């Protein structure tokens, strides 16, 4: 299927243009929907954003409020992946308002879910928790196990950031159980393992954290999920740093950076993991600091600032480290 789209993209774009000239807005939306799925899977972010904007214009011209709300939500989600969460919040809020006015509960849940992750990205923990709790209650109503587990993951991540560790562990264990018993998706299971690993790392149970990160890493290898591998190596490196095994920590951080740079530089994808690189550079700076190599730590943190999303809590943390 995707091979067809790859070869037919020029013809599909011509079809969109012809339909637009004839004011066949429903056709434009349908064609854009198909392209959106393809671009999302292939992580062609620039093409995805352009296609979503084309679909949005068509939906507005057609005065199709439901389509407008759905596309707003897709744009919000895409902007989060592109490191543009602040812009994404505006689109997500518009999506949520329209779904609520249409009394579309499924759409309300999905847009609230998107907002939960957007608010988490900018460090607005209160609004993030509110959004996740709202969509969680709705997902439970219509037994959407994937949505329910995702909302629990989001809550767990926010609670971890707030250092509300017992609460984080509770909701993430629920998420993992739901994924293992109902969802049965290895990719989703690996995410919960990684999130739980962060909880145990924060609690100081480094042995348990390492075990969970390595289980997640095994799944990421099997799935050939390069971006996920970069995340896992970063987390394992941080565990080794906290254990005082600096040599092994450095090796894991280098693996993480190598993979994240390849993801960002891939000729086959317009995706970027710049923020992910920044997170690893943050930890590498901490490693140098622990080793008493202050100048290298400062260089690493300055490099991190060039990669991190400047609205993120991590960016602010690195700025604080550099001031002290």
C-alpha positions in Angstrom: 0.0 0.0 0.0 2.7 2.5 1.0 4.8 1.6 -2.0 1.8 2.8 -4.2 1.6 6.1 -2.4 5.4 6.7 -2.7 5.3 6.3 -6.5 1.9 8.1 -7.0 2.5 11.2 -4.8 2.8 13.5 -7.8 -0.4 12.3 -9.3 -2.2 12.4 -5.9 -1.1 16.0 -5.5 -2.4 16.9 -8.9 -5.7 15.3 -8.0 -5.9 17.5 -4.9 -5.2 20.6 -7.0 -7.9 19.7 -9.6 -10.5 18.9 -6.9 -9.7 22.3 -5.2 -10.1 24.2 -8.5 -13.6 22.6 -8.8 -14.4 23.3 -5.2 -14.8 19.6 -4.5 -13.8 20.1 -0.8 -15.0 16.7 0.4 -12.8 15.0 -2.2 -9.8 17.2 -1.1 -10.3 16.1 2.5 -10.6 12.4 1.6 -7.4 12.5 -0.5 -5.5 14.4 2.1 -6.6 11.9 4.8 -5.0 9.1 2.8 -1.8 11.1 2.3 -1.7 12.1 6.0 -1.6 8.5 7.0 1.2 7.8 4.6 3.3 10.8 5.7 2.7 10.1 9.3 4.0 6.5 9.1 7.0 7.6 7.0 7.6 10.6 9.3 7.6 13.0 6.4 6.8 15.9 8.7 7.1 18.8 6.3 4.8 17.1 3.8 2.4 16.1 6.6 2.1 19.7 7.8 1.4 21.0 4.3 -1.2 18.3 3.6 -3.0 19.0 6.9 -3.1 22.7 6.2 -4.6 21.9 2.7 -7.2 19.6 4.4 -8.0 22.3 6.9 -8.6 24.9 4.3 -10.9 22.5 2.4 -12.8 21.7 5.6 -13.3 25.3 6.3 -14.5 26.0 2.8 -16.9 23.1 3.0 -18.1 24.4 6.4 -17.5 20.9 7.8 -17.1 21.6 11.5 -16.4 18.0 12.4 -13.6 17.7 9.8 -12.2 21.0 11.0 -12.1 19.7 14.6 -10.4 16.5 13.6 -7.8 18.2 11.4 -7.1 20.8 14.2 -6.3 17.8 16.5 -4.1 16.2 13.9 -2.1 19.4 13.5 -1.8 19.8 17.3 -0.4 16.2 17.6 2.0 16.8 14.7 3.3 20.1 16.2 4.0 18.3 19.5 6.2 15.8 17.5 7.9 18.6 15.8 8.8 20.3 19.1 6.2 23.1 18.6 4.0 22.4 21.5 3.0 26.0 22.2 1.6 26.3 18.7 0.0 22.9 19.1 -1.9 24.0 22.2 -3.8 26.6 20.2 -4.9 24.1 17.6 -5.7 21.5 20.3 -7.8 23.9 22.2 -9.8 24.9 19.1 -10.3 21.2 18.3 -11.6 20.5 21.8 -14.0 23.4 21.8 -15.5 22.3 18.5 -15.9 18.7 19.5 -17.6 19.8 22.7 -20.0 22.1 20.8 -20.9 19.2 18.5 -21.3 16.8 21.5 -18.9 14.4 19.9 -17.6 12.5 22.9 -15.0 10.4 21.0 -13.5 13.6 19.5 -13.7 15.3 22.9 -11.7 12.4 24.4 -9.1 12.4 21.6 -8.5 16.2 21.6 -8.3 16.2 25.4 -5.7 13.4 25.2 -3.6 15.5 22.7 -3.8 18.5 25.0 -2.6 16.4 27.9 0.6 15.6 26.1 1.0 19.2 24.8 0.6 20.7 28.3 3.1 18.1 29.6 5.6 19.2 26.9 5.5 22.8 28.1 5.6 21.8 31.8 2.1 22.9 32.6 1.5 19.9 35.0 -1.9 21.1 36.4 -3.5 21.5 32.9 -1.9 18.3 31.7 -3.3 16.2 34.6 -6.8 17.8 34.1 -6.8 16.9 30.4 -5.5 13.3 31.0 -8.1 12.6 33.8 -10.9 13.9 31.6 -10.0 11.8 28.5 -9.4 8.8 30.8 -12.9 9.0 32.1 -14.3 9.2 28.6 -12.1 6.3 27.2 -13.4 4.1 30.0 -17.0 4.9 29.0 -16.6 3.4 25.5 -13.9 0.8 26.5 -11.1 2.3 24.4 -8.3 0.3 26.0 -5.5 1.9 23.8 -6.8 5.4 24.8 -7.2 4.5 28.4 -3.6 3.1 28.6 -2.2 6.1 26.8 -4.0 8.5 29.3 -2.6 6.5 32.2 0.9 6.7 30.6 0.5 10.5 30.4 -0.6 10.8 34.0 2.3 8.6 35.1 4.8 10.8 33.2 3.5 14.0 34.8 3.4 12.5 38.3 7.0 11.4 37.8 8.0 14.9 36.8 6.2 16.2 39.9 8.0 13.6 42.0 4.7 12.2 43.1 6.3 8.8 42.7 3.9 6.5 44.4 1.0 7.8 42.3 3.1 7.5 39.2 4.0 3.9 39.9 0.3 3.1 40.6 -1.1 4.5 37.3 1.8 3.1 35.2 1.4 -0.4 36.6 -2.3 -0.1 35.6 -1.2 1.0 32.1 1.3 -1.9 31.7 -1.3 -4.4 32.9 -3.9 -3.1 30.5 -1.5 -3.2 27.6 -0.3 -6.8 28.4 -3.9 -8.1 28.9 -6.0 -6.1 26.4 -3.9 -4.1 24.0 -1.2 -6.6 23.4 1.0 -4.2 21.3 4.8 -4.7 21.9 5.5 -1.0 21.0 3.0 0.2 23.6 4.3 -2.3 26.2 7.8 -1.0 25.7 6.7 2.6 26.4 5.1 1.6 29.7 8.3 -0.3 30.7 10.4 2.7 29.9 8.0 5.0 31.9 8.1 2.6 34.9 11.8 2.5 34.7 12.0 6.2 35.2 9.8 5.9 38.3 12.1 3.3 39.9 15.1 5.4 38.9 13.6 8.3 40.8 12.9 6.1 43.8 16.6 5.0 43.8 15.8 1.4 42.9 18.4 1.4 40.1 18.5 -2.4 39.7 14.8 -2.5 39.0 15.0 0.5 36.7 17.8 -1.0 34.7 15.9 -4.3 34.3 12.8 -2.4 32.9 14.9 -0.2 30.6 16.6 -3.3 29.2 13.3 -5.1 28.7 12.1 -2.0 26.8 15.4 -2.0 24.8 14.9 -5.6 23.8 11.5 -4.8 22.3 12.8 -1.7 20.6 15.5 -3.8 18.9 13.0 -6.4 17.8 10.8 -3.6 16.3 13.8 -1.8 14.8 12.5 1.4 16.5 15.6 3.6 16.2 14.1 6.6 18.0 13.0 4.3 20.8 16.5 2.7 21.0 18.0 6.2 21.4 15.7 6.8 24.4 16.5 3.5 26.0 20.3 3.9 25.7 20.0 7.3 27.3 18.0 6.0 30.2 20.4 3.0 30.8 23.3 5.4 30.6 21.7 7.6 33.3 21.2 4.5 35.5 24.9 3.6 35.1 25.8 7.2 36.0 23.8 7.1 39.2 25.5 3.7 40.0 28.9 5.4 39.6 29.8 3.3 36.6 31.0 6.3 34.6 32.7 4.3 31.8 29.6 2.3 31.0 27.4 5.4 31.3 29.5 7.3 28.8 29.3 4.3 26.3 25.5 4.2 26.6 25.2 8.0 26.2 27.3 7.8 23.0 25.1 5.0 21.6 22.1 7.2 22.3 23.6 10.3 20.6 24.7 8.3 17.6 21.3 6.9 17.0 19.5 10.2 17.6 21.8 12.0 15.2 21.0 9.4 12.6 17.3 9.8 13.1 17.6 13.6 12.6 19.9 13.3 9.6 18.1 10.5 7.7 17.6 11.3 4.0 14.5 9.2 4.0 12.7 11.1 6.8 12.2 14.7 7.6 11.8 13.8 11.3 14.1 15.2 13.9 15.1 14.1 17.4 16.9 17.3 18.3 15.2 17.5 21.7 16.1 13.9 22.3 19.8 14.7 21.6 19.5 17.6 24.0 18.2 15.3 26.8 21.2 13.0 26.3 23.6 15.9 26.3 22.1 17.1 29.6 22.9 13.7 31.1 26.3 13.7 29.6 27.0 17.0 31.3 25.9 15.6 34.6 28.3 12.7 34.0 31.2 15.1 33.4 30.2 17.1 36.5 30.2 13.9 38.6 33.7 13.1 37.3 34.9 16.6 38.3 35.3 17.7 34.6 33.5 21.0 35.0 34.6 22.6 31.6 33.3 19.5 29.7 30.1 19.6 31.6 29.5 23.3 30.7 30.3 22.6 27.0 27.8 19.6 27.0 25.1 21.7 28.6 25.6 24.6 26.1 25.3 22.0 23.3 22.1 20.7 25.0 20.6 24.2 24.9 21.0 24.3 21.1 19.0 21.1 20.8 16.3 21.3 23.5 12.9 22.9 22.8 13.3 26.3 24.4 9.9 26.1 26.1 10.6 22.8 27.8 11.3 22.3 31.5 14.6 20.6 30.6 15.7 23.8 28.8 15.0 25.9 31.9 16.8 23.3 34.0 20.0 23.5 31.9 19.9 27.3 32.0 19.8 27.1 35.8 22.7 24.7 35.9 24.8 27.0 33.7 24.0 30.0 36.0 25.3 28.2 39.1 
